[in-house]
Amino acid sequence: MQNKADKKAAWQTAAQNEIRPKQPEPLTRDNFYPELKRRFLALLEKERLLDEEIRITARALSPEEAIGVTKRRDFPILTGKDVMIQADCLGAAGQAFTDAPADFAGTLRDIARLDLARPHDRGLFIAALNAVMHALGRCGCTVHCRNDGPELCAADAAEQIAAEWGNPNIALIGYQPALLERLSARFRVRAVDLNPANVGQTRCGVLIEDGSHTQEITHGWADLILCTGSTICNGTIVDFLDQPEKTLFYGTSLAGAAELTGLSRLCFAEKYQ
């Protein structure tokens, strides 16, 4: 039988457990998308947005709409099958770079019910997430930089990496030509891309390698993994969650998800609209 002191201690422990905020689940390749969806749903409920009749549209943007007129013509959005879609919600815009574009009109409740195992749903969810997070002031850089912006962003990225990382071996995941040019001029770089048209090509003195080399490069050779945020749309982001201390995502697609999950992101898009 418990004495008064034991009962008091037990009561205090129970009370502390009741008021202690639940710690978020650690992110793994198995739970990343369900956990992202859970956190976004919790935010929508907290902000009382689920029951609002908010219209969200997503449409495929032309290259000129997405990034303007650029001197360089080899950006993936200009040459590849992926396109930029844009969600407009609560007066804010959010974009996602995806190979499975789809149009959508509905509510945030509908967005929260999408199946993130489906590529089309995943792109819509990410674009909508970015728009909502921007509207709530939770993140910025949800719209791609334009015109000379990609070149200027790349220069800013190289400077920040040098300032924070020194002189690292960099694994560049996703071929981004302006970024590769700037990085290869001052760092040791290995680049991986999924587009067969890029694989095997030498760009800026760097051989573009295929995905079969990713593990060896990221887990053995690289000091810093600079990974495109569009991996959240194609589903391969789960391959880059196990080394958060040396992984830095770049670009607009991951804007909202980075804020919700604590993933590190590098983007200067709002400077160059």
C-alpha positions in Angstrom: 0.0 0.0 0.0 1.4 3.4 -1.0 2.1 6.0 1.7 1.2 9.7 1.2 4.7 10.5 -0.1 4.5 7.8 -2.7 1.1 8.8 -3.8 2.1 12.4 -4.1 5.2 11.4 -6.2 3.0 9.2 -8.4 0.5 12.0 -8.9 3.2 14.5 -9.8 4.7 12.2 -12.3 1.3 11.6 -13.9 0.6 15.3 -14.0 4.0 16.0 -15.6 3.4 13.4 -18.3 0.0 14.8 -19.0 1.2 18.4 -19.6 4.6 17.5 -21.2 4.3 18.2 -25.0 4.6 15.1 -27.1 7.9 14.8 -28.8 7.8 14.5 -32.6 8.6 11.2 -34.1 12.2 10.9 -35.4 12.2 11.0 -39.2 13.0 7.8 -41.0 12.6 6.5 -44.5 9.5 4.6 -43.4 7.6 7.3 -41.6 8.8 10.5 -43.3 5.6 11.1 -45.4 3.1 10.0 -42.8 4.8 12.2 -40.2 4.9 15.2 -42.6 1.2 14.7 -43.3 0.4 14.4 -39.6 2.3 17.6 -38.7 0.7 19.6 -41.5 -2.8 18.3 -40.5 -2.1 19.3 -36.9 -1.1 22.8 -38.1 -4.2 23.2 -40.2 -6.3 22.1 -37.2 -4.5 24.5 -34.9 -5.0 27.4 -37.3 -8.6 26.4 -37.9 -8.1 26.2 -41.7 -9.6 22.8 -42.4 -13.2 24.0 -42.3 -12.5 27.1 -44.3 -13.8 27.0 -47.9 -10.4 27.8 -49.3 -9.8 27.3 -53.0 -6.4 25.9 -54.0 -5.3 25.5 -57.6 -2.2 24.0 -59.0 -1.1 24.4 -62.6 1.9 23.5 -64.7 4.0 26.7 -65.3 5.8 27.3 -68.5 9.6 27.7 -68.1 9.3 31.4 -68.6 6.6 31.7 -65.9 8.7 29.6 -63.5 12.1 31.1 -63.9 11.8 33.9 -66.4 14.3 34.5 -69.2 17.8 33.1 -68.3 21.1 33.3 -70.1 21.7 29.6 -69.4 19.4 27.2 -71.3 20.4 23.9 -69.5 18.4 24.2 -66.3 16.3 21.0 -65.6 13.1 22.9 -65.9 14.0 24.0 -69.4 15.3 20.6 -70.6 13.8 17.8 -68.5 10.4 16.2 -68.1 9.8 17.8 -64.6 7.6 20.9 -64.4 6.9 23.5 -61.8 3.3 23.5 -60.4 2.0 26.4 -58.3 -0.6 26.4 -55.5 -2.3 29.7 -54.6 -3.8 29.9 -51.2 -4.6 32.6 -48.6 -2.9 35.2 -50.8 0.4 33.3 -51.0 2.0 31.1 -53.6 3.8 27.8 -53.2 5.6 25.8 -55.9 6.8 22.3 -56.4 9.1 20.8 -59.0 7.6 17.5 -60.1 7.5 14.9 -62.8 3.8 14.2 -62.1 1.9 17.5 -62.5 -1.8 17.6 -62.0 -4.5 20.3 -61.7 -6.5 20.6 -58.5 -9.2 22.7 -57.0 -10.6 22.0 -53.5 -10.0 22.7 -49.9 -7.2 22.3 -47.4 -9.2 19.4 -46.0 -9.0 17.7 -49.4 -5.3 18.4 -49.5 -4.8 16.8 -46.1 -6.5 13.6 -47.4 -4.2 13.1 -50.4 -2.3 9.8 -50.7 1.4 10.8 -50.5 2.3 7.4 -52.0 1.0 8.7 -55.3 3.3 11.0 -57.2 0.5 13.3 -58.5 -0.9 13.7 -55.0 2.6 14.2 -53.5 3.3 17.2 -55.9 0.0 18.8 -55.1 0.5 18.3 -51.3 3.9 19.9 -51.4 2.9 22.9 -53.5 -0.1 23.5 -51.2 2.0 23.0 -48.0 4.4 25.6 -49.3 1.7 28.1 -50.0 0.0 27.6 -46.6 3.3 27.8 -44.7 4.2 31.0 -46.6 0.8 32.5 -45.9 1.2 31.8 -42.2 4.6 33.4 -42.1 6.3 30.1 -41.2 8.7 30.0 -44.2 9.9 32.0 -47.2 11.4 31.2 -50.6 8.4 29.2 -51.8 8.6 30.6 -55.4 11.5 30.0 -57.7 14.0 32.8 -58.4 13.8 34.3 -61.9 15.9 35.6 -64.7 19.5 36.0 -63.4 18.3 34.7 -60.0 19.6 31.1 -60.4 23.1 32.4 -61.2 23.0 34.8 -58.3 21.6 32.2 -55.9 24.4 29.8 -56.9 27.0 32.5 -56.0 25.3 33.1 -52.7 25.2 29.4 -52.0 28.9 28.9 -52.7 29.8 31.8 -50.4 27.6 30.5 -47.5 29.0 27.0 -47.9 32.6 28.3 -47.7 31.7 30.4 -44.7 30.0 27.6 -42.7 31.8 24.5 -44.0 35.2 25.6 -45.1 36.5 23.5 -47.9 34.3 20.3 -48.0 34.0 17.5 -50.5 30.5 18.2 -51.8 28.0 15.6 -53.1 25.6 17.5 -55.4 22.4 15.5 -55.6 20.5 16.7 -58.7 22.0 18.4 -61.6 21.6 22.2 -61.2 24.0 23.8 -63.8 24.6 27.2 -62.2 25.2 25.6 -58.8 27.6 23.0 -60.2 29.5 25.7 -62.1 30.0 27.8 -58.9 30.8 24.9 -56.6 33.2 23.2 -58.9 35.2 26.4 -59.3 36.2 26.3 -55.6 35.3 22.9 -54.1 35.8 19.3 -54.9 32.4 18.1 -56.2 30.8 14.9 -57.3 27.4 15.1 -58.9 24.5 12.6 -59.2 21.4 12.9 -61.4 18.5 10.6 -62.3 18.1 12.1 -65.8 19.7 9.7 -68.3 20.4 12.6 -70.7 22.7 14.0 -68.0 24.4 10.9 -66.7 27.8 10.2 -68.2 28.2 13.8 -69.4 31.0 16.0 -68.1 29.7 19.4 -67.0 32.0 22.1 -65.6 34.7 19.5 -65.3 32.6 17.2 -63.2 31.3 13.8 -64.4 27.5 13.4 -63.8 27.1 10.0 -62.2 24.0 7.9 -61.9 22.1 6.9 -58.8 24.0 3.7 -58.3 27.0 5.7 -57.0 24.9 7.7 -54.4 25.6 5.5 -51.4 29.4 5.4 -52.0 29.6 9.2 -52.6 27.3 10.3 -49.7 28.5 7.9 -47.1 32.1 7.6 -47.9 33.5 10.5 -49.9 31.4 13.6 -49.1 31.7 16.0 -46.2 28.6 17.8 -47.3 25.6 16.5 -49.2 23.9 19.3 -51.1 20.6 17.7 -52.2 17.8 19.1 -54.3 14.6 19.7 -52.4 12.6 18.3 -55.4 13.5 14.9 -54.0 10.5 15.4 -51.7 8.3 15.3 -54.8 9.9 12.3 -56.5 10.0 10.3 -53.3 13.8 9.9 -53.1 14.2 12.3 -50.1 14.0 9.2 -47.8 17.4 8.2 -49.1 19.0 11.3 -47.6 17.6 11.4 -44.0 20.2 9.3 -42.2 22.9 11.9 -42.1 21.2 15.1 -41.2 24.4 16.6 -39.7 26.0 16.9 -43.1 22.9 17.1 -45.4 21.8 20.5 -46.8 18.8 20.7 -49.1 18.5 23.4 -51.6 15.6 25.0 -53.6 12.0 26.0 -53.1 10.2 22.7 -53.2 11.2 21.7 -49.6 10.4 25.1 -48.1 7.3 24.2 -46.0 8.4 20.6 -45.2 11.8 21.8 -44.0 10.1 24.1 -41.5 7.9 21.3 -40.2 10.5 18.6 -40.1 13.7 20.5 -39.1 15.6 19.6 -42.2 18.3 22.1 -43.2 17.7 24.1 -46.3 19.6 26.6 -48.4 17.6 29.0 -50.6 17.9 32.7 -51.6 14.9 32.8 -54.0 13.2 35.8 -52.4 16.2 38.0 -53.1 15.8 37.4 -56.9 12.2 37.5 -57.9 
